């Protein structure tokens, strides 16, 4: 576990999180939730947006963190 901590620097974690946040924000803004929910301003639509947002952020974060680890191993 200590090896992974050495490979994953703080800056790569921050970059991964920021890119994931921006990607999730863009996706949430572009998806038309009125096709899924009758009222886009309802609590269910809000919860759906939050769950989708965190899912996208975590997916991008894990993907980019793995990429940064692989790049660091290559060095």
PDB file of N, H, CA, C and O in Angstrom:
ATOM      1  N   UNK A   1       0.828  -1.198   0.000  1.00  0.00           N
ATOM      2  CA  UNK A   1       0.000   0.000   0.000  1.00  0.00           C
ATOM      3  C   UNK A   1       0.865   1.252   0.000  1.00  0.00           C
ATOM      4  O   UNK A   1       0.490   2.261  -0.599  1.00  0.00           O
ATOM      5  N   UNK A   2       1.996   1.204   0.651  1.00  0.00           N
ATOM      6  H   UNK A   2       2.300   0.385   1.137  1.00  0.00           H
ATOM      7  CA  UNK A   2       2.890   2.347   0.671  1.00  0.00           C
ATOM      8  C   UNK A   2       3.444   2.656  -0.712  1.00  0.00           C
ATOM      9  O   UNK A   2       3.706   3.812  -1.043  1.00  0.00           O
ATOM     10  N   UNK A   3       3.622   1.606  -1.522  1.00  0.00           N
ATOM     11  H   UNK A   3       3.410   0.667  -1.253  1.00  0.00           H
ATOM     12  CA  UNK A   3       4.108   1.810  -2.879  1.00  0.00           C
ATOM     13  C   UNK A   3       3.148   2.641  -3.709  1.00  0.00           C
ATOM     14  O   UNK A   3       3.571   3.521  -4.459  1.00  0.00           O
ATOM     15  N   UNK A   4       1.872   2.371  -3.581  1.00  0.00           N
ATOM     16  H   UNK A   4       1.528   1.657  -2.972  1.00  0.00           H
ATOM     17  CA  UNK A   4       0.866   3.123  -4.334  1.00  0.00           C
ATOM     18  C   UNK A   4       0.857   4.575  -3.882  1.00  0.00           C
ATOM     19  O   UNK A   4       0.710   5.477  -4.707  1.00  0.00           O
ATOM     20  N   UNK A   5       1.011   4.809  -2.602  1.00  0.00           N
ATOM     21  H   UNK A   5       1.130   4.076  -1.932  1.00  0.00           H
ATOM     22  CA  UNK A   5       1.046   6.187  -2.104  1.00  0.00           C
ATOM     23  C   UNK A   5       2.247   6.942  -2.656  1.00  0.00           C
ATOM     24  O   UNK A   5       2.158   8.138  -2.934  1.00  0.00           O
ATOM     25  N   UNK A   6       3.354   6.254  -2.812  1.00  0.00           N
ATOM     26  H   UNK A   6       3.426   5.283  -2.585  1.00  0.00           H
ATOM     27  CA  UNK A   6       4.530   6.903  -3.390  1.00  0.00           C
ATOM     28  C   UNK A   6       4.319   7.219  -4.865  1.00  0.00           C
ATOM     29  O   UNK A   6       4.787   8.243  -5.362  1.00  0.00           O
ATOM     30  N   UNK A   7       3.611   6.336  -5.559  1.00  0.00           N
ATOM     31  H   UNK A   7       3.230   5.504  -5.155  1.00  0.00           H
ATOM     32  CA  UNK A   7       3.404   6.533  -6.989  1.00  0.00           C
ATOM     33  C   UNK A   7       2.362   7.605  -7.292  1.00  0.00           C
ATOM     34  O   UNK A   7       2.445   8.289  -8.312  1.00  0.00           O
ATOM     35  N   UNK A   8       1.395   7.747  -6.415  1.00  0.00           N
ATOM     36  H   UNK A   8       1.328   7.192  -5.586  1.00  0.00           H
ATOM     37  CA  UNK A   8       0.291   8.669  -6.657  1.00  0.00           C
ATOM     38  C   UNK A   8       0.556   9.966  -5.907  1.00  0.00           C
ATOM     39  O   UNK A   8       0.385  10.030  -4.690  1.00  0.00           O
ATOM     40  N   UNK A   9       0.965  10.975  -6.615  1.00  0.00           N
ATOM     41  H   UNK A   9       1.104  10.922  -7.604  1.00  0.00           H
ATOM     42  CA  UNK A   9       1.288  12.243  -5.971  1.00  0.00           C
ATOM     43  C   UNK A   9       0.024  13.061  -5.727  1.00  0.00           C
ATOM     44  O   UNK A   9      -1.030  12.786  -6.302  1.00  0.00           O
ATOM     45  N   UNK A  10       0.143  14.049  -4.883  1.00  0.00           N
ATOM     46  H   UNK A  10       0.999  14.272  -4.416  1.00  0.00           H
ATOM     47  CA  UNK A  10      -0.992  14.901  -4.545  1.00  0.00           C
ATOM     48  C   UNK A  10      -1.481  15.680  -5.756  1.00  0.00           C
ATOM     49  O   UNK A  10      -2.686  15.853  -5.938  1.00  0.00           O
ATOM     50  N   UNK A  11      -0.578  16.138  -6.566  1.00  0.00           N
ATOM     51  H   UNK A  11       0.401  15.998  -6.419  1.00  0.00           H
ATOM     52  CA  UNK A  11      -0.986  16.916  -7.742  1.00  0.00           C
ATOM     53  C   UNK A  11      -1.773  16.066  -8.731  1.00  0.00           C
ATOM     54  O   UNK A  11      -2.717  16.562  -9.347  1.00  0.00           O
ATOM     55  N   UNK A  12      -1.407  14.798  -8.895  1.00  0.00           N
ATOM     56  H   UNK A  12      -0.641  14.395  -8.395  1.00  0.00           H
ATOM     57  CA  UNK A  12      -2.160  13.945  -9.813  1.00  0.00           C
ATOM     58  C   UNK A  12      -3.558  13.661  -9.282  1.00  0.00           C
ATOM     59  O   UNK A  12      -4.503  13.550 -10.062  1.00  0.00           O
ATOM     60  N   UNK A  13      -3.702  13.541  -7.968  1.00  0.00           N
ATOM     61  H   UNK A  13      -2.934  13.631  -7.334  1.00  0.00           H
ATOM     62  CA  UNK A  13      -5.026  13.347  -7.375  1.00  0.00           C
ATOM     63  C   UNK A  13      -5.884  14.590  -7.592  1.00  0.00           C
ATOM     64  O   UNK A  13      -7.060  14.484  -7.937  1.00  0.00           O
ATOM     65  N   UNK A  14      -5.298  15.760  -7.389  1.00  0.00           N
ATOM     66  H   UNK A  14      -4.342  15.846  -7.108  1.00  0.00           H
ATOM     67  CA  UNK A  14      -6.042  17.008  -7.561  1.00  0.00           C
ATOM     68  C   UNK A  14      -6.443  17.198  -9.017  1.00  0.00           C
ATOM     69  O   UNK A  14      -7.580  17.575  -9.300  1.00  0.00           O
ATOM     70  N   UNK A  15      -5.528  16.943  -9.940  1.00  0.00           N
ATOM     71  H   UNK A  15      -4.604  16.638  -9.710  1.00  0.00           H
ATOM     72  CA  UNK A  15      -5.847  17.068 -11.365  1.00  0.00           C
ATOM     73  C   UNK A  15      -6.946  16.088 -11.752  1.00  0.00           C
ATOM     74  O   UNK A  15      -7.863  16.451 -12.488  1.00  0.00           O
ATOM     75  N   UNK A  16      -6.868  14.858 -11.270  1.00  0.00           N
ATOM     76  H   UNK A  16      -6.123  14.563 -10.672  1.00  0.00           H
ATOM     77  CA  UNK A  16      -7.892  13.858 -11.569  1.00  0.00           C
ATOM     78  C   UNK A  16      -9.249  14.293 -11.050  1.00  0.00           C
ATOM     79  O   UNK A  16     -10.258  14.145 -11.740  1.00  0.00           O
ATOM     80  N   UNK A  17      -9.281  14.830  -9.834  1.00  0.00           N
ATOM     81  H   UNK A  17      -8.462  14.951  -9.273  1.00  0.00           H
ATOM     82  CA  UNK A  17     -10.552  15.252  -9.256  1.00  0.00           C
ATOM     83  C   UNK A  17     -11.132  16.443 -10.012  1.00  0.00           C
ATOM     84  O   UNK A  17     -12.337  16.479 -10.262  1.00  0.00           O
ATOM     85  N   UNK A  18     -10.312  17.408 -10.376  1.00  0.00           N
ATOM     86  H   UNK A  18      -9.333  17.379 -10.173  1.00  0.00           H
ATOM     87  CA  UNK A  18     -10.811  18.589 -11.091  1.00  0.00           C
ATOM     88  C   UNK A  18     -11.341  18.203 -12.469  1.00  0.00           C
ATOM     89  O   UNK A  18     -12.406  18.669 -12.875  1.00  0.00           O
ATOM     90  N   UNK A  19     -10.615  17.364 -13.183  1.00  0.00           N
ATOM     91  H   UNK A  19      -9.751  16.986 -12.853  1.00  0.00           H
ATOM     92  CA  UNK A  19     -11.081  16.920 -14.502  1.00  0.00           C
ATOM     93  C   UNK A  19     -12.370  16.118 -14.367  1.00  0.00           C
ATOM     94  O   UNK A  19     -13.286  16.286 -15.173  1.00  0.00           O
ATOM     95  N   UNK A  20     -12.455  15.253 -13.364  1.00  0.00           N
ATOM     96  H   UNK A  20     -11.711  15.117 -12.710  1.00  0.00           H
ATOM     97  CA  UNK A  20     -13.682  14.494 -13.129  1.00  0.00           C
ATOM     98  C   UNK A  20     -14.847  15.390 -12.785  1.00  0.00           C
ATOM     99  O   UNK A  20     -15.961  15.170 -13.261  1.00  0.00           O
ATOM    100  N   UNK A  21     -14.608  16.399 -11.963  1.00  0.00           N
ATOM    101  H   UNK A  21     -13.703  16.578 -11.576  1.00  0.00           H
ATOM    102  CA  UNK A  21     -15.655  17.350 -11.588  1.00  0.00           C
ATOM    103  C   UNK A  21     -16.166  18.098 -12.813  1.00  0.00           C
ATOM    104  O   UNK A  21     -17.376  18.231 -12.998  1.00  0.00           O
ATOM    105  N   UNK A  22     -15.260  18.583 -13.644  1.00  0.00           N
ATOM    106  H   UNK A  22     -14.277  18.475 -13.494  1.00  0.00           H
ATOM    107  CA  UNK A  22     -15.671  19.319 -14.845  1.00  0.00           C
ATOM    108  C   UNK A  22     -16.411  18.420 -15.833  1.00  0.00           C
ATOM    109  O   UNK A  22     -17.384  18.846 -16.456  1.00  0.00           O
ATOM    110  N   UNK A  23     -15.953  17.186 -15.976  1.00  0.00           N
ATOM    111  H   UNK A  23     -15.162  16.840 -15.471  1.00  0.00           H
ATOM    112  CA  UNK A  23     -16.628  16.253 -16.881  1.00  0.00           C
ATOM    113  C   UNK A  23     -18.035  15.944 -16.395  1.00  0.00           C
ATOM    114  O   UNK A  23     -18.982  15.927 -17.183  1.00  0.00           O
ATOM    115  N   UNK A  24     -18.169  15.702 -15.104  1.00  0.00           N
ATOM    116  H   UNK A  24     -17.401  15.716 -14.464  1.00  0.00           H
ATOM    117  CA  UNK A  24     -19.489  15.401 -14.552  1.00  0.00           C
ATOM    118  C   UNK A  24     -20.415  16.603 -14.661  1.00  0.00           C
ATOM    119  O   UNK A  24     -21.595  16.446 -14.974  1.00  0.00           O
ATOM    120  N   UNK A  25     -19.903  17.788 -14.410  1.00  0.00           N
ATOM    121  H   UNK A  25     -18.945  17.916 -14.156  1.00  0.00           H
ATOM    122  CA  UNK A  25     -20.716  19.004 -14.515  1.00  0.00           C
ATOM    123  C   UNK A  25     -21.217  19.197 -15.947  1.00  0.00           C
ATOM    124  O   UNK A  25     -22.378  19.549 -16.158  1.00  0.00           O
ATOM    125  N   UNK A  26     -20.347  18.969 -16.924  1.00  0.00           N
ATOM    126  H   UNK A  26     -19.404  18.684 -16.753  1.00  0.00           H
ATOM    127  CA  UNK A  26     -20.742  19.119 -18.327  1.00  0.00           C
ATOM    128  C   UNK A  26     -21.807  18.103 -18.714  1.00  0.00           C
ATOM    129  O   UNK A  26     -22.755  18.432 -19.426  1.00  0.00           O
ATOM    130  N   UNK A  27     -21.652  16.871 -18.248  1.00  0.00           N
ATOM    131  H   UNK A  27     -20.882  16.603 -17.669  1.00  0.00           H
ATOM    132  CA  UNK A  27     -22.636  15.833 -18.578  1.00  0.00           C
ATOM    133  C   UNK A  27     -23.982  16.147 -17.944  1.00  0.00           C
ATOM    134  O   UNK A  27     -25.016  16.020 -18.599  1.00  0.00           O
ATOM    135  N   UNK A  28     -23.985  16.553 -16.686  1.00  0.00           N
ATOM    136  H   UNK A  28     -23.144  16.656 -16.154  1.00  0.00           H
ATOM    137  CA  UNK A  28     -25.234  16.863 -15.990  1.00  0.00           C
ATOM    138  C   UNK A  28     -25.947  18.030 -16.668  1.00  0.00           C
ATOM    139  O   UNK A  28     -27.173  18.026 -16.774  1.00  0.00           O
ATOM    140  N   UNK A  29     -25.197  19.020 -17.124  1.00  0.00           N
ATOM    141  H   UNK A  29     -24.201  19.022 -17.038  1.00  0.00           H
ATOM    142  CA  UNK A  29     -25.803  20.172 -17.796  1.00  0.00           C
ATOM    143  C   UNK A  29     -26.415  19.793 -19.141  1.00  0.00           C
ATOM    144  O   UNK A  29     -27.422  20.377 -19.543  1.00  0.00           O
ATOM    145  N   UNK A  30     -25.825  18.825 -19.842  1.00  0.00           N
ATOM    146  H   UNK A  30     -25.008  18.351 -19.515  1.00  0.00           H
ATOM    147  CA  UNK A  30     -26.273  18.488 -21.191  1.00  0.00           C
ATOM    148  C   UNK A  30     -27.395  17.452 -21.231  1.00  0.00           C
ATOM    149  O   UNK A  30     -28.146  17.406 -22.204  1.00  0.00           O
ATOM    150  N   UNK A  31     -27.523  16.629 -20.206  1.00  0.00           N
ATOM    151  H   UNK A  31     -26.912  16.667 -19.415  1.00  0.00           H
ATOM    152  CA  UNK A  31     -28.552  15.586 -20.210  1.00  0.00           C
ATOM    153  C   UNK A  31     -29.920  16.220 -20.009  1.00  0.00           C
ATOM    154  O   UNK A  31     -30.105  17.083 -19.151  1.00  0.00           O
ATOM    155  N   UNK A  32     -30.872  15.771 -20.819  1.00  0.00           N
ATOM    156  H   UNK A  32     -30.721  15.070 -21.515  1.00  0.00           H
ATOM    157  CA  UNK A  32     -32.243  16.266 -20.708  1.00  0.00           C
ATOM    158  C   UNK A  32     -33.001  15.344 -19.750  1.00  0.00           C
ATOM    159  O   UNK A  32     -33.483  14.282 -20.144  1.00  0.00           O
ATOM    160  N   UNK A  33     -33.098  15.763 -18.498  1.00  0.00           N
ATOM    161  H   UNK A  33     -32.706  16.626 -18.177  1.00  0.00           H
ATOM    162  CA  UNK A  33     -33.741  14.926 -17.484  1.00  0.00           C
ATOM    163  C   UNK A  33     -35.258  14.940 -17.589  1.00  0.00           C
ATOM    164  O   UNK A  33     -35.924  14.159 -16.909  1.00  0.00           O
ATOM    165  N   UNK A  34     -35.820  15.807 -18.425  1.00  0.00           N
ATOM    166  H   UNK A  34     -35.279  16.441 -18.977  1.00  0.00           H
ATOM    167  CA  UNK A  34     -37.276  15.845 -18.559  1.00  0.00           C
ATOM    168  C   UNK A  34     -37.797  14.596 -19.259  1.00  0.00           C
ATOM    169  O   UNK A  34     -38.981  14.278 -19.144  1.00  0.00           O
ATOM    170  N   UNK A  35     -36.932  13.876 -19.986  1.00  0.00           N
ATOM    171  H   UNK A  35     -35.970  14.134 -20.079  1.00  0.00           H
ATOM    172  CA  UNK A  35     -37.355  12.621 -20.608  1.00  0.00           C
ATOM    173  C   UNK A  35     -37.442  11.499 -19.580  1.00  0.00           C
ATOM    174  O   UNK A  35     -38.205  10.549 -19.755  1.00  0.00           O
ATOM    175  N   UNK A  36     -36.668  11.608 -18.518  1.00  0.00           N
ATOM    176  H   UNK A  36     -36.048  12.380 -18.376  1.00  0.00           H
ATOM    177  CA  UNK A  36     -36.653  10.579 -17.479  1.00  0.00           C
ATOM    178  C   UNK A  36     -37.677  10.903 -16.394  1.00  0.00           C
ATOM    179  O   UNK A  36     -38.421  10.025 -15.955  1.00  0.00           O
ATOM    180  N   UNK A  37     -37.714  12.151 -15.969  1.00  0.00           N
ATOM    181  H   UNK A  37     -37.110  12.864 -16.326  1.00  0.00           H
ATOM    182  CA  UNK A  37     -38.613  12.589 -14.903  1.00  0.00           C
ATOM    183  C   UNK A  37     -39.639  13.558 -15.474  1.00  0.00           C
ATOM    184  O   UNK A  37     -39.320  14.368 -16.345  1.00  0.00           O
ATOM    185  N   UNK A  38     -40.874  13.472 -14.980  1.00  0.00           N
ATOM    186  H   UNK A  38     -41.133  12.814 -14.273  1.00  0.00           H
ATOM    187  CA  UNK A  38     -41.912  14.392 -15.462  1.00  0.00           C
ATOM    188  C   UNK A  38     -41.616  15.813 -15.021  1.00  0.00           C
ATOM    189  O   UNK A  38     -41.799  16.760 -15.786  1.00  0.00           O
ATOM    190  N   UNK A  39     -41.161  15.959 -13.791  1.00  0.00           N
ATOM    191  H   UNK A  39     -41.012  15.190 -13.169  1.00  0.00           H
ATOM    192  CA  UNK A  39     -40.826  17.280 -13.273  1.00  0.00           C
ATOM    193  C   UNK A  39     -39.321  17.316 -13.025  1.00  0.00           C
ATOM    194  O   UNK A  39     -38.809  16.633 -12.138  1.00  0.00           O
ATOM    195  N   UNK A  40     -38.628  18.115 -13.815  1.00  0.00           N
ATOM    196  H   UNK A  40     -39.044  18.669 -14.535  1.00  0.00           H
ATOM    197  CA  UNK A  40     -37.168  18.158 -13.714  1.00  0.00           C
ATOM    198  C   UNK A  40     -36.700  18.805 -12.418  1.00  0.00           C
ATOM    199  O   UNK A  40     -35.540  18.644 -12.040  1.00  0.00           O
ATOM    200  N   UNK A  41     -37.562  19.524 -11.737  1.00  0.00           N
ATOM    201  H   UNK A  41     -38.504  19.655 -12.044  1.00  0.00           H
ATOM    202  CA  UNK A  41     -37.186  20.208 -10.501  1.00  0.00           C
ATOM    203  C   UNK A  41     -37.575  19.410  -9.250  1.00  0.00           C
ATOM    204  O   UNK A  41     -37.485  19.932  -8.138  1.00  0.00           O
ATOM    205  N   UNK A  42     -38.002  18.166  -9.414  1.00  0.00           N
ATOM    206  H   UNK A  42     -38.076  17.743 -10.317  1.00  0.00           H
ATOM    207  CA  UNK A  42     -38.431  17.366  -8.272  1.00  0.00           C
ATOM    208  C   UNK A  42     -37.232  16.858  -7.479  1.00  0.00           C
ATOM    209  O   UNK A  42     -36.086  16.939  -7.921  1.00  0.00           O
ATOM    210  N   UNK A  43     -37.532  16.334  -6.296  1.00  0.00           N
ATOM    211  H   UNK A  43     -38.463  16.268  -5.937  1.00  0.00           H
ATOM    212  CA  UNK A  43     -36.485  15.775  -5.436  1.00  0.00           C
ATOM    213  C   UNK A  43     -35.849  14.550  -6.095  1.00  0.00           C
ATOM    214  O   UNK A  43     -34.636  14.360  -6.009  1.00  0.00           O
ATOM    215  N   UNK A  44     -36.657  13.724  -6.747  1.00  0.00           N
ATOM    216  H   UNK A  44     -37.642  13.878  -6.816  1.00  0.00           H
ATOM    217  CA  UNK A  44     -36.131  12.535  -7.418  1.00  0.00           C
ATOM    218  C   UNK A  44     -35.152  12.885  -8.524  1.00  0.00           C
ATOM    219  O   UNK A  44     -34.129  12.220  -8.686  1.00  0.00           O
ATOM    220  N   UNK A  45     -35.461  13.923  -9.283  1.00  0.00           N
ATOM    221  H   UNK A  45     -36.292  14.463  -9.151  1.00  0.00           H
ATOM    222  CA  UNK A  45     -34.550  14.359 -10.343  1.00  0.00           C
ATOM    223  C   UNK A  45     -33.255  14.890  -9.742  1.00  0.00           C
ATOM    224  O   UNK A  45     -32.174  14.647 -10.277  1.00  0.00           O
ATOM    225  N   UNK A  46     -33.362  15.611  -8.639  1.00  0.00           N
ATOM    226  H   UNK A  46     -34.241  15.809  -8.205  1.00  0.00           H
ATOM    227  CA  UNK A  46     -32.167  16.136  -7.976  1.00  0.00           C
ATOM    228  C   UNK A  46     -31.289  15.002  -7.460  1.00  0.00           C
ATOM    229  O   UNK A  46     -30.070  15.026  -7.633  1.00  0.00           O
ATOM    230  N   UNK A  47     -31.908  14.011  -6.825  1.00  0.00           N
ATOM    231  H   UNK A  47     -32.898  13.992  -6.684  1.00  0.00           H
ATOM    232  CA  UNK A  47     -31.155  12.859  -6.314  1.00  0.00           C
ATOM    233  C   UNK A  47     -30.507  12.101  -7.476  1.00  0.00           C
ATOM    234  O   UNK A  47     -29.362  11.662  -7.374  1.00  0.00           O
ATOM    235  N   UNK A  48     -31.240  11.951  -8.574  1.00  0.00           N
ATOM    236  H   UNK A  48     -32.171  12.307  -8.657  1.00  0.00           H
ATOM    237  CA  UNK A  48     -30.681  11.292  -9.754  1.00  0.00           C
ATOM    238  C   UNK A  48     -29.482  12.032 -10.311  1.00  0.00           C
ATOM    239  O   UNK A  48     -28.492  11.417 -10.707  1.00  0.00           O
ATOM    240  N   UNK A  49     -29.572  13.355 -10.341  1.00  0.00           N
ATOM    241  H   UNK A  49     -30.376  13.854 -10.020  1.00  0.00           H
ATOM    242  CA  UNK A  49     -28.448  14.164 -10.822  1.00  0.00           C
ATOM    243  C   UNK A  49     -27.240  14.026  -9.904  1.00  0.00           C
ATOM    244  O   UNK A  49     -26.108  13.920 -10.376  1.00  0.00           O
ATOM    245  N   UNK A  50     -27.476  14.026  -8.602  1.00  0.00           N
ATOM    246  H   UNK A  50     -28.396  14.112  -8.219  1.00  0.00           H
ATOM    247  CA  UNK A  50     -26.373  13.907  -7.639  1.00  0.00           C
ATOM    248  C   UNK A  50     -25.698  12.543  -7.757  1.00  0.00           C
ATOM    249  O   UNK A  50     -24.470  12.452  -7.753  1.00  0.00           O
ATOM    250  N   UNK A  51     -26.496  11.488  -7.861  1.00  0.00           N
ATOM    251  H   UNK A  51     -27.493  11.561  -7.864  1.00  0.00           H
ATOM    252  CA  UNK A  51     -25.929  10.139  -7.992  1.00  0.00           C
ATOM    253  C   UNK A  51     -25.129  10.017  -9.282  1.00  0.00           C
ATOM    254  O   UNK A  51     -24.023   9.477  -9.280  1.00  0.00           O
ATOM    255  N   UNK A  52     -25.679  10.513 -10.378  1.00  0.00           N
ATOM    256  H   UNK A  52     -26.578  10.952 -10.380  1.00  0.00           H
ATOM    257  CA  UNK A  52     -24.968  10.469 -11.652  1.00  0.00           C
ATOM    258  C   UNK A  52     -23.694  11.301 -11.598  1.00  0.00           C
ATOM    259  O   UNK A  52     -22.665  10.900 -12.142  1.00  0.00           O
ATOM    260  N   UNK A  53     -23.758  12.453 -10.947  1.00  0.00           N
ATOM    261  H   UNK A  53     -24.594  12.778 -10.505  1.00  0.00           H
ATOM    262  CA  UNK A  53     -22.596  13.321 -10.807  1.00  0.00           C
ATOM    263  C   UNK A  53     -21.472  12.606 -10.066  1.00  0.00           C
ATOM    264  O   UNK A  53     -20.331  12.601 -10.528  1.00  0.00           O
ATOM    265  N   UNK A  54     -21.785  12.000  -8.915  1.00  0.00           N
ATOM    266  H   UNK A  54     -22.711  12.004  -8.540  1.00  0.00           H
ATOM    267  CA  UNK A  54     -20.756  11.304  -8.146  1.00  0.00           C
ATOM    268  C   UNK A  54     -20.233  10.069  -8.869  1.00  0.00           C
ATOM    269  O   UNK A  54     -19.056   9.728  -8.748  1.00  0.00           O
ATOM    270  N   UNK A  55     -21.099   9.401  -9.617  1.00  0.00           N
ATOM    271  H   UNK A  55     -22.055   9.678  -9.716  1.00  0.00           H
ATOM    272  CA  UNK A  55     -20.662   8.237 -10.388  1.00  0.00           C
ATOM    273  C   UNK A  55     -19.645   8.648 -11.452  1.00  0.00           C
ATOM    274  O   UNK A  55     -18.619   7.988 -11.617  1.00  0.00           O
ATOM    275  N   UNK A  56     -19.923   9.731 -12.169  1.00  0.00           N
ATOM    276  H   UNK A  56     -20.757  10.268 -12.035  1.00  0.00           H
ATOM    277  CA  UNK A  56     -19.012  10.191 -13.216  1.00  0.00           C
ATOM    278  C   UNK A  56     -17.700  10.687 -12.613  1.00  0.00           C
ATOM    279  O   UNK A  56     -16.624  10.375 -13.123  1.00  0.00           O
ATOM    280  N   UNK A  57     -17.787  11.462 -11.526  1.00  0.00           N
ATOM    281  H   UNK A  57     -18.662  11.716 -11.112  1.00  0.00           H
ATOM    282  CA  UNK A  57     -16.570  11.967 -10.877  1.00  0.00           C
ATOM    283  C   UNK A  57     -15.692  10.810 -10.415  1.00  0.00           C
ATOM    284  O   UNK A  57     -14.482  10.818 -10.643  1.00  0.00           O
ATOM    285  N   UNK A  58     -16.292   9.818  -9.770  1.00  0.00           N
ATOM    286  H   UNK A  58     -17.275   9.811  -9.585  1.00  0.00           H
ATOM    287  CA  UNK A  58     -15.485   8.699  -9.268  1.00  0.00           C
ATOM    288  C   UNK A  58     -14.898   7.878 -10.412  1.00  0.00           C
ATOM    289  O   UNK A  58     -13.763   7.411 -10.322  1.00  0.00           O
ATOM    290  N   UNK A  59     -15.666   7.701 -11.488  1.00  0.00           N
ATOM    291  H   UNK A  59     -16.588   8.081 -11.561  1.00  0.00           H
ATOM    292  CA  UNK A  59     -15.160   6.940 -12.631  1.00  0.00           C
ATOM    293  C   UNK A  59     -13.959   7.635 -13.264  1.00  0.00           C
ATOM    294  O   UNK A  59     -12.932   7.004 -13.514  1.00  0.00           O
ATOM    295  N   UNK A  60     -14.088   8.929 -13.521  1.00  0.00           N
ATOM    296  H   UNK A  60     -14.923   9.441 -13.318  1.00  0.00           H
ATOM    297  CA  UNK A  60     -12.980   9.674 -14.132  1.00  0.00           C
ATOM    298  C   UNK A  60     -11.793   9.738 -13.179  1.00  0.00           C
ATOM    299  O   UNK A  60     -10.641   9.650 -13.604  1.00  0.00           O
ATOM    300  N   UNK A  61     -12.079   9.890 -11.897  1.00  0.00           N
ATOM    301  H   UNK A  61     -13.015   9.961 -11.552  1.00  0.00           H
ATOM    302  CA  UNK A  61     -11.009   9.971 -10.905  1.00  0.00           C
ATOM    303  C   UNK A  61     -10.193   8.673 -10.866  1.00  0.00           C
ATOM    304  O   UNK A  61      -8.962   8.707 -10.872  1.00  0.00           O
ATOM    305  N   UNK A  62     -10.875   7.552 -10.827  1.00  0.00           N
ATOM    306  H   UNK A  62     -11.874   7.525 -10.822  1.00  0.00           H
ATOM    307  CA  UNK A  62     -10.186   6.254 -10.800  1.00  0.00           C
ATOM    308  C   UNK A  62      -9.424   6.027 -12.107  1.00  0.00           C
ATOM    309  O   UNK A  62      -8.292   5.544 -12.096  1.00  0.00           O
ATOM    310  N   UNK A  63     -10.044   6.374 -13.217  1.00  0.00           N
ATOM    311  H   UNK A  63     -10.963   6.766 -13.226  1.00  0.00           H
ATOM    312  CA  UNK A  63      -9.400   6.186 -14.514  1.00  0.00           C
ATOM    313  C   UNK A  63      -8.124   7.018 -14.632  1.00  0.00           C
ATOM    314  O   UNK A  63      -7.080   6.501 -15.028  1.00  0.00           O
ATOM    315  N   UNK A  64      -8.206   8.291 -14.294  1.00  0.00           N
ATOM    316  H   UNK A  64      -9.055   8.711 -13.972  1.00  0.00           H
ATOM    317  CA  UNK A  64      -7.026   9.151 -14.404  1.00  0.00           C
ATOM    318  C   UNK A  64      -5.969   8.815 -13.356  1.00  0.00           C
ATOM    319  O   UNK A  64      -4.774   8.899 -13.637  1.00  0.00           O
ATOM    320  N   UNK A  65      -6.391   8.440 -12.162  1.00  0.00           N
ATOM    321  H   UNK A  65      -7.362   8.372 -11.933  1.00  0.00           H
ATOM    322  CA  UNK A  65      -5.414   8.052 -11.141  1.00  0.00           C
ATOM    323  C   UNK A  65      -4.636   6.819 -11.581  1.00  0.00           C
ATOM    324  O   UNK A  65      -3.422   6.741 -11.397  1.00  0.00           O
ATOM    325  N   UNK A  66      -5.343   5.860 -12.161  1.00  0.00           N
ATOM    326  H   UNK A  66      -6.330   5.923 -12.310  1.00  0.00           H
ATOM    327  CA  UNK A  66      -4.664   4.662 -12.675  1.00  0.00           C
ATOM    328  C   UNK A  66      -3.696   5.024 -13.788  1.00  0.00           C
ATOM    329  O   UNK A  66      -2.593   4.483 -13.865  1.00  0.00           O
ATOM    330  N   UNK A  67      -4.114   5.941 -14.648  1.00  0.00           N
ATOM    331  H   UNK A  67      -5.010   6.381 -14.585  1.00  0.00           H
ATOM    332  CA  UNK A  67      -3.233   6.381 -15.729  1.00  0.00           C
ATOM    333  C   UNK A  67      -1.984   7.066 -15.184  1.00  0.00           C
ATOM    334  O   UNK A  67      -0.880   6.825 -15.672  1.00  0.00           O
ATOM    335  N   UNK A  68      -2.155   7.915 -14.178  1.00  0.00           N
ATOM    336  H   UNK A  68      -3.052   8.111 -13.782  1.00  0.00           H
ATOM    337  CA  UNK A  68      -1.001   8.587 -13.587  1.00  0.00           C
ATOM    338  C   UNK A  68      -0.060   7.591 -12.908  1.00  0.00           C
ATOM    339  O   UNK A  68       1.159   7.755 -12.958  1.00  0.00           O
ATOM    340  N   UNK A  69      -0.619   6.564 -12.277  1.00  0.00           N
ATOM    341  H   UNK A  69      -1.609   6.430 -12.236  1.00  0.00           H
ATOM    342  CA  UNK A  69       0.224   5.532 -11.652  1.00  0.00           C
ATOM    343  C   UNK A  69       1.017   4.784 -12.723  1.00  0.00           C
ATOM    344  O   UNK A  69       2.210   4.533 -12.559  1.00  0.00           O
ATOM    345  N   UNK A  70       0.346   4.432 -13.819  1.00  0.00           N
ATOM    346  H   UNK A  70      -0.624   4.637 -13.952  1.00  0.00           H
ATOM    347  CA  UNK A  70       1.048   3.725 -14.890  1.00  0.00           C
ATOM    348  C   UNK A  70       2.133   4.591 -15.519  1.00  0.00           C
ATOM    349  O   UNK A  70       3.209   4.097 -15.857  1.00  0.00           O
ATOM    350  N   UNK A  71       1.853   5.874 -15.673  1.00  0.00           N
ATOM    351  H   UNK A  71       0.979   6.275 -15.398  1.00  0.00           H
ATOM    352  CA  UNK A  71       2.877   6.772 -16.213  1.00  0.00           C
ATOM    353  C   UNK A  71       4.057   6.906 -15.260  1.00  0.00           C
ATOM    354  O   UNK A  71       5.205   6.993 -15.697  1.00  0.00           O
ATOM    355  N   UNK A  72       3.779   6.922 -13.973  1.00  0.00           N
ATOM    356  H   UNK A  72       2.847   6.851 -13.619  1.00  0.00           H
ATOM    357  CA  UNK A  72       4.857   7.036 -12.986  1.00  0.00           C
ATOM    358  C   UNK A  72       5.690   5.757 -12.960  1.00  0.00           C
ATOM    359  O   UNK A  72       6.906   5.815 -12.774  1.00  0.00           O
ATOM    360  N   UNK A  73       5.047   4.600 -13.145  1.00  0.00           N
ATOM    361  H   UNK A  73       4.060   4.553 -13.296  1.00  0.00           H
ATOM    362  CA  UNK A  73       5.787   3.332 -13.183  1.00  0.00           C
ATOM    363  C   UNK A  73       6.706   3.299 -14.402  1.00  0.00           C
ATOM    364  O   UNK A  73       7.816   2.771 -14.329  1.00  0.00           O
ATOM    365  N   UNK A  74       6.250   3.859 -15.520  1.00  0.00           N
ATOM    366  H   UNK A  74       5.349   4.288 -15.579  1.00  0.00           H
ATOM    367  CA  UNK A  74       7.052   3.881 -16.741  1.00  0.00           C
ATOM    368  C   UNK A  74       8.348   4.671 -16.565  1.00  0.00           C
ATOM    369  O   UNK A  74       9.354   4.369 -17.208  1.00  0.00           O
ATOM    370  N   UNK A  75       8.324   5.678 -15.696  1.00  0.00           N
ATOM    371  H   UNK A  75       7.507   5.923 -15.174  1.00  0.00           H
ATOM    372  CA  UNK A  75       9.526   6.483 -15.464  1.00  0.00           C
ATOM    373  C   UNK A  75      10.518   5.624 -14.760  1.00  0.00           C
ATOM    374  O   UNK A  75      11.620   6.078 -14.452  1.00  0.00           O
TER     375      UNK A  75
END
